[in-house]
Amino acid sequence: MENRSLGRGPVSVPVVGLGTWRRLEAAAAAGRHRELIDAAISVGIRLVDTSPMYGAAERLLADALDGKRDQVVIADKVWTPSLEEGVAQVARAADWYGGRVDLMQIHNLVAWREHLPMLEAARARGLVGLIGATHYSAAAFPELAELMATGRIDTVQVPYNPMQREVERTILPLADELGLGVLLMRPLGEGGLVRRQPSPEDLAPLRPFGVTTWVQALIKWGLSDPRVHVSLAATARPERLPENAAAGSPPWFGREERALVLDLAGAR
């Protein structure tokens, strides 16, 4: 799997990461959360994204990483309107993950003006590596762009898939201009894009690119934009991880292949 530098920092990560929203708790309910993280590591998925918003995901991830913390880049989040609770969230995350969070993101821009100086102070103390911000809604992209333009964050995390391409207007060009890392959420459209899958014949033109499944086509579609650094594909099933990871290797789609995926998704 290809590695890309995560923005301006020295962190280099494989281009396919693991999202944990809803999925890590689902895996734990089946007694498989440790198996899920072990399988991710074994196929080369080394960035795991989590949040206080995701129920018990942070605690479950820490449990699953027992003895393996140094093999994974942790992307966690601050998610609270309270500065005091934000400080506590950073401290808890650092404690769970061996004293340091590799990337700490302001989730959905909540109280970002208050949390940004706090995260910078935490970085100075060695509790945080990179600082980022996330949002799922295109309506918030002007505010996200405002934060990006301050030059005080290293990464952004935004939705990007054939049905959600609003980031192409402002966020991706600005991230490229500023040298920010881009983490792609919802590569499968929260599952909506895989409910109706193209036939093997429809996917045949993508086989020279290592694509044998629609899931791989969707993941590779996003990663084929050179402004994207990591695609966060979430799953609760360890057996799906080799398929996801395989989409993280070149060759990358050109204009024709990306257009084909849009057509197959019904997005044009």
C-alpha positions as CSV (number, residue, x, y, z in Angstrom):
1,M,0.0,0.0,0.0
2,E,1.3,3.5,-0.8
3,N,2.3,5.9,1.9
4,R,1.6,9.6,1.8
5,S,2.9,12.4,4.1
6,L,0.0,13.7,6.2
7,G,0.2,17.4,5.3
8,R,3.2,19.5,6.4
9,G,4.2,17.3,9.3
10,P,6.7,14.4,9.2
11,V,4.0,11.8,9.6
12,S,3.8,9.4,6.7
13,V,0.8,7.0,6.6
14,P,-0.7,4.3,4.4
15,V,-3.4,5.8,2.2
16,V,-6.2,3.6,3.6
17,G,-7.2,4.1,7.2
18,L,-9.8,2.7,9.5
19,G,-12.8,4.6,10.6
20,T,-14.5,3.6,13.9
21,W,-17.8,5.4,14.0
22,R,-20.4,2.7,14.9
23,R,-18.2,0.0,13.6
24,L,-15.8,-0.6,16.5
25,E,-18.7,-0.9,18.9
26,A,-20.4,-3.3,16.5
27,A,-17.2,-5.4,16.3
28,A,-17.0,-5.4,20.1
29,A,-20.6,-6.5,20.4
30,A,-19.5,-9.6,18.4
31,G,-16.4,-10.0,20.5
32,R,-14.2,-9.0,17.5
33,H,-12.8,-5.5,18.2
34,R,-9.3,-6.8,19.0
35,E,-9.5,-9.1,15.9
36,L,-10.5,-6.1,13.8
37,I,-7.5,-4.0,14.9
38,D,-5.1,-6.9,14.5
39,A,-6.4,-7.6,11.0
40,A,-6.1,-3.9,10.1
41,I,-2.4,-3.8,11.2
42,S,-1.7,-7.1,9.4
43,V,-2.9,-5.8,6.0
44,G,-1.0,-2.5,6.4
45,I,-3.8,-0.2,7.7
46,R,-2.0,1.9,10.2
47,L,-4.1,5.0,10.8
48,V,-7.2,4.7,12.9
49,D,-9.7,7.5,13.4
50,T,-11.9,7.8,16.4
51,S,-13.8,10.4,18.5
52,P,-15.5,11.0,21.9
53,M,-18.6,11.2,19.8
54,Y,-18.3,7.5,18.8
55,G,-19.5,6.0,22.1
56,A,-17.0,3.6,23.6
57,A,-14.8,3.6,20.5
58,E,-11.8,5.3,22.1
59,R,-11.7,3.0,25.0
60,L,-12.2,-0.1,22.8
61,L,-9.4,1.1,20.5
62,A,-7.1,1.5,23.4
63,D,-7.9,-2.0,24.6
64,A,-7.4,-3.5,21.2
65,L,-4.0,-1.7,20.8
66,D,-2.6,-3.2,24.0
67,G,1.1,-3.9,23.1
68,K,0.7,-2.6,19.6
69,R,0.3,1.2,20.1
70,D,3.6,2.0,18.2
71,Q,2.2,0.3,15.1
72,V,-0.7,2.7,14.6
73,V,-1.2,6.4,14.0
74,I,-4.1,7.6,16.2
75,A,-6.4,10.3,14.8
76,D,-8.7,11.4,17.7
77,K,-10.9,14.4,18.2
78,V,-12.1,17.1,20.6
79,W,-15.8,17.3,20.6
80,T,-17.4,19.6,23.2
81,P,-18.4,23.3,23.5
82,S,-16.6,23.4,26.9
83,L,-12.9,24.3,26.9
84,E,-12.6,22.6,30.3
85,E,-14.0,19.3,28.9
86,G,-11.8,19.7,25.8
87,V,-8.7,19.8,28.0
88,A,-10.1,16.6,29.8
89,Q,-10.7,14.9,26.4
90,V,-7.2,15.5,25.3
91,A,-5.8,14.3,28.6
92,R,-7.9,11.1,28.5
93,A,-6.9,10.3,25.0
94,A,-3.2,10.8,25.7
95,D,-3.6,8.5,28.7
96,W,-5.3,5.9,26.6
97,Y,-2.8,6.0,23.8
98,G,0.6,5.9,25.6
99,G,0.9,9.6,26.4
100,R,0.4,11.1,22.9
101,V,-2.2,11.5,20.2
102,D,-0.6,11.6,16.7
103,L,-3.4,13.8,15.3
104,M,-6.0,15.7,17.4
105,Q,-8.9,17.1,15.4
106,I,-11.6,19.6,16.3
107,H,-14.7,17.6,15.5
108,N,-17.3,19.4,13.4
109,L,-15.6,22.7,14.2
110,V,-17.3,22.8,17.6
111,A,-15.8,25.7,19.6
112,W,-12.8,25.8,17.4
113,R,-11.7,29.2,18.4
114,E,-11.5,28.1,22.0
115,H,-10.0,24.7,21.4
116,L,-7.3,25.7,18.9
117,P,-5.0,27.5,21.4
118,M,-5.6,24.7,23.9
119,L,-4.5,22.1,21.3
120,E,-1.4,24.2,20.4
121,A,-0.5,24.3,24.1
122,A,-1.0,20.5,24.3
123,R,1.3,20.1,21.2
124,A,3.9,22.2,23.0
125,R,3.7,19.8,25.9
126,G,4.1,16.7,23.7
127,L,0.5,15.4,24.2
128,V,-0.5,16.1,20.6
129,G,1.4,15.8,17.3
130,L,-0.6,17.3,14.4
131,I,-3.7,19.4,14.8
132,G,-6.7,19.1,12.5
133,A,-10.4,19.9,12.0
134,T,-13.3,18.0,10.6
135,H,-16.8,18.7,9.3
136,Y,-19.4,16.5,7.5
137,S,-21.6,19.2,6.1
138,A,-20.9,21.4,3.0
139,A,-22.8,24.2,4.7
140,A,-19.8,24.4,7.2
141,F,-17.1,24.5,4.5
142,P,-16.8,28.3,4.5
143,E,-16.1,28.3,8.2
144,L,-13.7,25.4,7.7
145,A,-11.9,27.3,5.0
146,E,-11.6,30.3,7.5
147,L,-9.8,28.0,10.0
148,M,-7.6,26.5,7.3
149,A,-6.5,30.0,6.2
150,T,-5.2,30.8,9.7
151,G,-2.3,28.4,9.0
152,R,-2.7,26.9,12.5
153,I,-3.9,23.4,11.5
154,D,-2.2,20.6,9.7
155,T,-5.1,18.5,8.4
156,V,-8.8,18.5,7.5
157,Q,-11.2,15.6,7.4
158,V,-14.2,16.0,5.0
159,P,-16.7,13.7,3.1
160,Y,-15.7,12.9,-0.5
161,N,-17.3,10.3,-2.7
162,P,-19.0,10.3,-6.1
163,M,-22.3,11.7,-4.6
164,Q,-20.6,14.2,-2.3
165,R,-18.1,16.3,-4.3
166,E,-18.6,19.8,-2.7
167,V,-15.0,19.7,-1.4
168,E,-13.8,20.1,-5.0
169,R,-14.9,23.7,-5.1
170,T,-12.9,25.2,-2.2
171,I,-11.6,22.8,0.4
172,L,-9.4,20.6,-1.8
173,P,-7.8,23.5,-3.7
174,L,-7.2,25.4,-0.5
175,A,-5.7,22.4,1.3
176,D,-3.4,21.9,-1.7
177,E,-2.4,25.5,-1.7
178,L,-1.6,25.4,2.0
179,G,0.0,22.0,2.1
180,L,-2.6,20.5,4.4
181,G,-3.3,16.8,4.8
182,V,-6.7,15.6,3.7
183,L,-8.5,12.7,5.4
184,L,-11.5,11.5,3.4
185,M,-14.5,10.4,5.3
186,R,-17.5,8.5,3.9
187,P,-15.8,7.0,0.8
188,L,-18.7,4.6,0.5
189,G,-21.4,7.2,1.2
190,E,-22.1,5.7,4.6
191,G,-22.9,2.5,2.8
192,G,-25.4,4.0,0.4
193,L,-23.2,3.7,-2.6
194,V,-22.7,0.0,-2.1
195,R,-26.3,-1.0,-1.8
196,R,-26.6,-1.4,-5.6
197,Q,-23.4,-2.6,-7.1
198,P,-22.3,-2.6,-10.8
199,S,-21.8,-5.9,-12.5
200,P,-18.3,-7.4,-13.0
201,E,-18.6,-6.5,-16.7
202,D,-19.2,-2.9,-15.8
203,L,-16.1,-2.9,-13.6
204,A,-13.9,-4.7,-16.2
205,P,-12.2,-1.5,-17.4
206,L,-10.9,-0.9,-13.8
207,R,-9.2,-4.3,-13.5
208,P,-5.8,-3.0,-14.8
209,F,-5.9,-0.7,-11.8
210,G,-6.2,-3.6,-9.3
211,V,-9.9,-3.2,-8.8
212,T,-12.1,-6.3,-8.6
213,T,-14.9,-5.0,-6.4
214,W,-17.1,-1.9,-6.3
215,V,-15.9,-1.1,-2.8
216,Q,-12.3,-0.9,-4.1
217,A,-13.4,1.3,-7.0
218,L,-15.0,3.8,-4.6
219,I,-12.0,3.9,-2.3
220,K,-9.6,4.2,-5.2
221,W,-11.7,6.9,-6.8
222,G,-11.1,9.2,-3.8
223,L,-7.5,8.4,-3.4
224,S,-6.8,9.0,-7.1
225,D,-7.2,12.7,-6.4
226,P,-3.6,13.6,-5.5
227,R,-4.9,16.2,-3.0
228,V,-6.3,13.4,-0.8
229,H,-3.9,11.7,1.6
230,V,-6.0,9.1,3.5
231,S,-9.4,7.4,2.9
232,L,-11.1,6.3,6.1
233,A,-13.1,3.2,5.2
234,A,-15.1,1.9,8.2
235,T,-16.0,-1.7,8.8
236,A,-16.8,-4.0,11.7
237,R,-15.8,-7.1,9.8
238,P,-12.1,-8.1,9.8
239,E,-12.5,-10.2,6.7
240,R,-13.3,-7.0,4.7
241,L,-10.0,-5.3,5.5
242,P,-7.8,-7.0,2.8
243,E,-10.2,-5.8,0.2
244,N,-10.2,-2.2,1.5
245,A,-6.4,-2.2,1.8
246,A,-5.9,-3.5,-1.7
247,A,-7.4,-0.3,-3.0
248,G,-4.5,1.7,-1.6
249,S,-1.9,0.8,-4.1
250,P,-1.2,2.4,-7.5
251,P,-1.8,2.6,-10.4
252,W,-4.3,5.4,-9.7
253,F,-7.3,6.2,-11.8
254,G,-7.0,8.8,-14.5
255,R,-9.7,11.2,-15.7
256,E,-11.5,8.5,-17.7
257,E,-11.6,5.9,-14.9
258,R,-12.8,8.5,-12.4
259,A,-15.5,9.5,-14.8
260,L,-16.5,5.8,-15.2
261,V,-17.0,5.5,-11.5
262,L,-19.2,8.6,-11.4
263,D,-21.3,7.1,-14.2
264,L,-21.6,3.7,-12.4
265,A,-22.6,5.5,-9.2
266,G,-25.3,7.5,-11.1
267,A,-23.5,10.7,-10.1
268,R,-23.5,12.4,-13.5
